[in-house]
Amino acid sequence: MERITEIFVLLENKPNSLGKLCQNLAKHHINIEALGVFVDSAKLYVKNTEKALKVLDKLNYQTETRDVLMATLGNKPGELAHITSKLGHVGINIEYCFGSVSPGQDYVTVILDVDDIDVALSLFKE
């Protein structure tokens, strides 16, 4: 589990808003490593946060950054239950979580926004 910086981008709730955002980042050779899209916002993880923020600012997107957790879990039943329960048992609230797995992969990557990142990280130090 590691701390990463996520970019929160406000989007208009209309057709092609997400498409334009993705095209603008691709045009500047910024690869989206993780993406969560909600009614009027996108949460992005990219390797070059500063470059992405400069591009988005220049294109007049409203953005914020936030530290969140990225966890790589085994792709088997109970893995997500284990980490979310461990967080919950010490009183850490999960604001949101999203992730994905490709068919045939042995792992899944999830992004978690928690209310105490430092304590959460300490729970999973190896």
HULIN-V482155 format. One record per residue. N is the residue number from 1. PSI is psi in degrees with one decimal (NA if undefined). BURIAL is + if it has 16 or more other ideal C-beta (glycine too) atoms within 10 Angstrom, else -. D_CENTER is the distance of its C-alpha to the mean C-alpha in whole Angstrom. Layout:
n->N psi->PSI burial->BURIAL d_center->D_CENTER
n->N psi->PSI burial->BURIAL d_center->D_CENTER
//
This chain:
n->1 psi->137.9 burial->+ d_center->13
n->2 psi->155.9 burial->- d_center->12
n->3 psi->132.0 burial->- d_center->10
n->4 psi->164.3 burial->+ d_center->8
n->5 psi->124.5 burial->- d_center->8
n->6 psi->145.2 burial->+ d_center->6
n->7 psi->123.9 burial->+ d_center->8
n->8 psi->123.1 burial->+ d_center->9
n->9 psi->126.6 burial->+ d_center->12
n->10 psi->135.3 burial->- d_center->15
n->11 psi->149.9 burial->+ d_center->16
n->12 psi->142.6 burial->- d_center->20
n->13 psi->72.7 burial->- d_center->20
n->14 psi->162.4 burial->- d_center->22
n->15 psi->139.9 burial->- d_center->22
n->16 psi->4.6 burial->- d_center->21
n->17 psi->-45.7 burial->+ d_center->19
n->18 psi->-39.7 burial->- d_center->16
n->19 psi->-44.3 burial->- d_center->18
n->20 psi->-42.7 burial->- d_center->19
n->21 psi->-49.2 burial->+ d_center->16
n->22 psi->-40.4 burial->- d_center->15
n->23 psi->-43.0 burial->- d_center->19
n->24 psi->-41.7 burial->+ d_center->19
n->25 psi->-42.5 burial->+ d_center->16
n->26 psi->-40.5 burial->- d_center->18
n->27 psi->-28.6 burial->- d_center->21
n->28 psi->17.3 burial->- d_center->20
n->29 psi->39.1 burial->- d_center->19
n->30 psi->116.8 burial->+ d_center->15
n->31 psi->133.1 burial->- d_center->13
n->32 psi->116.6 burial->+ d_center->10
n->33 psi->-34.0 burial->- d_center->8
n->34 psi->145.9 burial->+ d_center->5
n->35 psi->129.7 burial->+ d_center->6
n->36 psi->131.0 burial->+ d_center->6
n->37 psi->131.9 burial->- d_center->10
n->38 psi->-175.8 burial->- d_center->12
n->39 psi->-49.3 burial->- d_center->16
n->40 psi->27.2 burial->- d_center->16
n->41 psi->159.9 burial->+ d_center->12
n->42 psi->143.1 burial->+ d_center->9
n->43 psi->118.8 burial->+ d_center->6
n->44 psi->142.7 burial->+ d_center->6
n->45 psi->122.3 burial->+ d_center->5
n->46 psi->156.0 burial->+ d_center->9
n->47 psi->-37.0 burial->- d_center->12
n->48 psi->81.6 burial->- d_center->14
n->49 psi->-45.4 burial->+ d_center->12
n->50 psi->-44.1 burial->- d_center->16
n->51 psi->-44.5 burial->- d_center->17
n->52 psi->-42.7 burial->+ d_center->14
n->53 psi->-39.8 burial->+ d_center->15
n->54 psi->-44.1 burial->- d_center->19
n->55 psi->-48.1 burial->+ d_center->19
n->56 psi->-38.5 burial->+ d_center->17
n->57 psi->-44.9 burial->- d_center->19
n->58 psi->-30.7 burial->- d_center->22
n->59 psi->10.0 burial->- d_center->22
n->60 psi->28.5 burial->- d_center->22
n->61 psi->142.4 burial->+ d_center->18
n->62 psi->124.8 burial->- d_center->17
n->63 psi->159.8 burial->- d_center->14
n->64 psi->156.7 burial->- d_center->13
n->65 psi->155.9 burial->- d_center->11
n->66 psi->138.8 burial->- d_center->10
n->67 psi->131.7 burial->- d_center->9
n->68 psi->178.4 burial->+ d_center->7
n->69 psi->142.8 burial->+ d_center->8
n->70 psi->127.7 burial->+ d_center->7
n->71 psi->138.8 burial->+ d_center->10
n->72 psi->121.5 burial->- d_center->12
n->73 psi->155.7 burial->+ d_center->15
n->74 psi->144.2 burial->- d_center->18
n->75 psi->73.5 burial->- d_center->18
n->76 psi->157.1 burial->- d_center->21
n->77 psi->136.0 burial->- d_center->22
n->78 psi->-14.0 burial->- d_center->21
n->79 psi->-49.0 burial->+ d_center->18
n->80 psi->-37.5 burial->+ d_center->16
n->81 psi->-39.1 burial->- d_center->19
n->82 psi->-52.3 burial->- d_center->19
n->83 psi->-38.6 burial->+ d_center->16
n->84 psi->-36.6 burial->+ d_center->16
n->85 psi->-41.4 burial->- d_center->20
n->86 psi->-41.9 burial->- d_center->20
n->87 psi->-46.7 burial->+ d_center->18
n->88 psi->-36.5 burial->- d_center->20
n->89 psi->-21.6 burial->- d_center->23
n->90 psi->11.5 burial->- d_center->23
n->91 psi->15.6 burial->- d_center->22
n->92 psi->123.9 burial->+ d_center->18
n->93 psi->139.7 burial->- d_center->16
n->94 psi->113.6 burial->- d_center->13
n->95 psi->-43.9 burial->- d_center->12
n->96 psi->161.6 burial->- d_center->9
n->97 psi->137.2 burial->+ d_center->8
n->98 psi->156.8 burial->- d_center->7
n->99 psi->-179.8 burial->+ d_center->8
n->100 psi->157.2 burial->- d_center->11
n->101 psi->142.5 burial->- d_center->14
n->102 psi->143.0 burial->- d_center->17
n->103 psi->136.0 burial->- d_center->20
n->104 psi->-5.0 burial->- d_center->22
n->105 psi->151.8 burial->- d_center->19
n->106 psi->-1.7 burial->- d_center->20
n->107 psi->163.1 burial->- d_center->16
n->108 psi->143.1 burial->+ d_center->13
n->109 psi->130.6 burial->+ d_center->10
n->110 psi->148.8 burial->+ d_center->7
n->111 psi->130.4 burial->+ d_center->5
n->112 psi->131.5 burial->+ d_center->7
n->113 psi->114.5 burial->+ d_center->8
n->114 psi->160.3 burial->+ d_center->12
n->115 psi->-5.2 burial->- d_center->15
n->116 psi->88.0 burial->- d_center->16
n->117 psi->-42.0 burial->+ d_center->14
n->118 psi->-45.1 burial->- d_center->17
n->119 psi->-42.5 burial->- d_center->19
n->120 psi->-45.3 burial->+ d_center->16
n->121 psi->-39.5 burial->- d_center->16
n->122 psi->-28.9 burial->- d_center->20
n->123 psi->-26.4 burial->- d_center->20
n->124 psi->16.2 burial->- d_center->18
n->125 psi->139.5 burial->- d_center->20
n->126 psi->NA burial->- d_center->22
//
